[in-house]
Structures are given as structure tokens and as C-alpha cells.
Amino acid sequence: MTPNDVLRSLRYSLNVHDYGMIDIFALTGVTVSKEQVVAWLKKDEDEGYAPISDELMAGFLNGLIIQRRGAKDGAIPEPEKRLNHNIMLRKLKIAFDLKDDDIIALLQSADFRLSKHELSAFFRRPDHKHYRECQDQVLRYFLRGIQLKFRPGSS
């Protein structure tokens, strides 16, 4: 899954319009245009598609955290230069204020089984011996679970 796939999925699940997306970016001090957002949301094969950078996607996820949970005291967190699925999963966990049991329930609602031990491995430091990389499949089912929770009845 690319960051564009995650962005498209979140936009659909949360039913956010283009200007709402711009507002989420703005919460972290990132200025983007409607044209940029539209290009990021296009399918890979569509004309006008543009890949979103890891740094901008991290900024969007930080903005989503601020929008849903409120701003923390102090400076706005710097967006990561490089994103992976583990970081995106962690940021989404924070944004939606999810506990491990909540994530497991979301995954189960999307017909995917994962144990608590397997899930905790995604949130460990990369140098930890039990760290595990989050694969496309896990992130895809997690986003599907979010969609089922926030847009019930959608297919």
C-alpha cells in the first residue's frame, strides 16, 4: 500500500471533502492546494495522479491526530522524513484513540485475525528482537475496519 492508498482510504472512511483535507494539513502548518489534494487522491493509473511524499503524509497523519484528539501543549511534532506501515499504524492508533483490543476488534470486523502478541510487535522499536514489520495486508484490513466503523453500510 502506498501513502496515496492510505490517504484515499481515510478520506473515504471519514467522508472528508477536499477543503477538509486541506484543513487537516493546515493543522500542522503545512499549506497544500486543492489541486495537490486532488492529484494525490487520484488512482495510480489516472491522468494527473501525483504521489504524496512521506513527509507530507506524516504531516497529514499528525494533523488528523490534532483534529481528532486536540493539540498537545508545546510545538507541533515534526513530520517523519520516511514513513513505513508501522509508523502509519501507530499514528492512526493515536488519532482514533484505539487500544490494542480496539484494533483487534476492527481487524476482526474486516474478517482478519491477529493476536495481541502479533499486534504488539508492530509497535516495538525496530531494533527490538520481537519487532515485526507491518505488511500491506494488515494495514489494508485495519483501514477496512475503520471504514466499517465510520461508514457502516458501505461496501
PLY file of the C-alpha trace (Angstrom):
ply
format ascii 1.0
element vertex 155
property float x
property float y
property float z
element edge 154
property int vertex1
property int vertex2
end_header
0.00 0.00 0.00
1.26 3.42 -0.87
0.69 6.54 1.22
-1.76 7.64 -1.50
-3.80 4.46 -0.90
-3.94 5.24 2.82
-4.90 8.87 2.14
-7.72 7.80 -0.22
-9.00 5.24 2.28
-9.02 7.70 5.18
-10.73 10.36 3.12
-13.48 7.95 2.13
-13.87 6.43 5.61
-14.13 9.80 7.32
-16.16 11.38 4.49
-13.87 14.41 4.25
-14.10 16.78 1.27
-11.09 18.38 -0.46
-11.13 21.51 1.68
-11.45 19.39 4.80
-8.26 17.60 3.73
-6.54 20.97 3.27
-7.71 21.97 6.77
-6.20 18.79 8.28
-2.85 19.54 6.63
-3.07 23.15 7.88
-3.31 22.00 11.50
0.41 21.14 11.32
1.37 24.29 9.44
1.51 22.57 6.03
-0.03 24.51 3.17
-1.33 22.45 0.27
-3.55 23.39 -2.66
-6.78 21.78 -3.76
-5.03 20.71 -6.97
-2.38 18.84 -4.97
-5.01 17.07 -2.88
-6.99 16.09 -5.98
-3.82 14.72 -7.65
-2.93 12.68 -4.54
-6.41 11.18 -4.36
-6.49 10.00 -7.99
-5.91 6.35 -8.80
-2.36 5.45 -9.81
-3.32 4.91 -13.44
-5.37 8.11 -13.79
-4.03 11.12 -15.62
-2.89 13.81 -13.22
-2.00 11.36 -10.43
0.85 12.50 -8.17
2.48 10.51 -5.38
2.37 12.13 -1.94
5.71 12.34 -0.17
6.30 10.52 3.11
6.86 13.84 4.85
3.54 15.29 3.65
1.69 12.09 4.55
3.24 12.20 8.03
2.07 15.82 8.26
-1.46 14.76 7.31
-1.48 11.99 9.93
-0.19 14.44 12.56
-2.97 16.83 11.53
-5.51 14.03 11.87
-4.25 13.40 15.41
-4.64 17.10 16.24
-8.10 17.25 14.66
-9.43 14.19 16.47
-7.60 14.45 19.81
-6.67 18.11 20.14
-3.27 19.78 20.04
-0.70 18.91 22.67
0.97 21.65 24.62
4.20 22.76 23.03
5.41 22.63 19.47
3.70 20.74 16.67
5.57 17.47 16.09
7.94 17.39 13.14
6.75 15.02 10.41
8.92 11.99 9.74
11.04 12.11 6.59
10.46 8.39 5.94
7.21 6.56 6.66
6.53 2.87 6.88
3.36 0.94 7.65
4.31 0.61 11.34
4.54 4.39 11.75
1.26 4.93 9.89
-0.46 2.29 12.04
0.87 3.93 15.22
-0.29 7.40 14.14
-3.74 6.06 13.25
-3.93 4.27 16.59
-3.24 7.59 18.32
-5.61 9.60 16.09
-8.54 7.27 16.70
-7.62 6.76 20.39
-7.51 2.98 19.98
-6.31 0.38 22.44
-4.93 -2.98 21.31
-8.32 -4.65 21.86
-9.97 -1.96 19.71
-7.55 -2.60 16.85
-8.06 -6.34 17.10
-11.84 -5.77 17.02
-11.50 -3.53 13.94
-9.43 -6.19 12.20
-11.97 -8.88 13.14
-14.81 -6.74 11.75
-12.90 -6.84 8.44
-12.53 -10.66 8.74
-8.85 -10.64 9.68
-7.49 -12.39 12.76
-4.44 -11.14 14.62
-3.29 -11.94 18.15
-2.38 -9.32 20.74
1.25 -10.52 20.63
1.43 -10.14 16.86
-0.09 -6.66 17.11
2.30 -5.51 19.86
5.25 -6.47 17.64
4.24 -3.69 15.21
4.59 -1.04 17.92
8.04 -2.03 19.15
11.27 -0.24 18.31
12.84 -1.52 15.07
15.92 -2.71 16.96
13.84 -4.83 19.38
14.19 -8.56 18.83
10.40 -9.06 18.60
9.80 -6.13 16.23
7.83 -7.06 13.13
7.15 -5.03 10.01
3.51 -4.30 9.34
2.64 -5.73 5.94
0.24 -4.32 3.36
-2.41 -6.88 4.25
-2.60 -5.84 7.92
-2.79 -2.13 7.11
-5.40 -2.77 4.40
-7.64 -4.74 6.78
-7.14 -2.14 9.52
-8.27 0.63 7.15
-11.19 -1.54 6.08
-12.16 -1.89 9.75
-12.01 1.89 10.16
-14.23 2.26 7.11
-16.75 -0.22 8.53
-16.79 1.67 11.84
-17.13 5.20 10.45
-19.16 4.46 7.31
-21.30 1.47 8.21
-23.19 0.02 5.30
-20.51 1.00 2.77
-19.03 -1.81 0.73
0 1
1 2
2 3
3 4
4 5
5 6
6 7
7 8
8 9
9 10
10 11
11 12
12 13
13 14
14 15
15 16
16 17
17 18
18 19
19 20
20 21
21 22
22 23
23 24
24 25
25 26
26 27
27 28
28 29
29 30
30 31
31 32
32 33
33 34
34 35
35 36
36 37
37 38
38 39
39 40
40 41
41 42
42 43
43 44
44 45
45 46
46 47
47 48
48 49
49 50
50 51
51 52
52 53
53 54
54 55
55 56
56 57
57 58
58 59
59 60
60 61
61 62
62 63
63 64
64 65
65 66
66 67
67 68
68 69
69 70
70 71
71 72
72 73
73 74
74 75
75 76
76 77
77 78
78 79
79 80
80 81
81 82
82 83
83 84
84 85
85 86
86 87
87 88
88 89
89 90
90 91
91 92
92 93
93 94
94 95
95 96
96 97
97 98
98 99
99 100
100 101
101 102
102 103
103 104
104 105
105 106
106 107
107 108
108 109
109 110
110 111
111 112
112 113
113 114
114 115
115 116
116 117
117 118
118 119
119 120
120 121
121 122
122 123
123 124
124 125
125 126
126 127
127 128
128 129
129 130
130 131
131 132
132 133
133 134
134 135
135 136
136 137
137 138
138 139
139 140
140 141
141 142
142 143
143 144
144 145
145 146
146 147
147 148
148 149
149 150
150 151
151 152
152 153
153 154
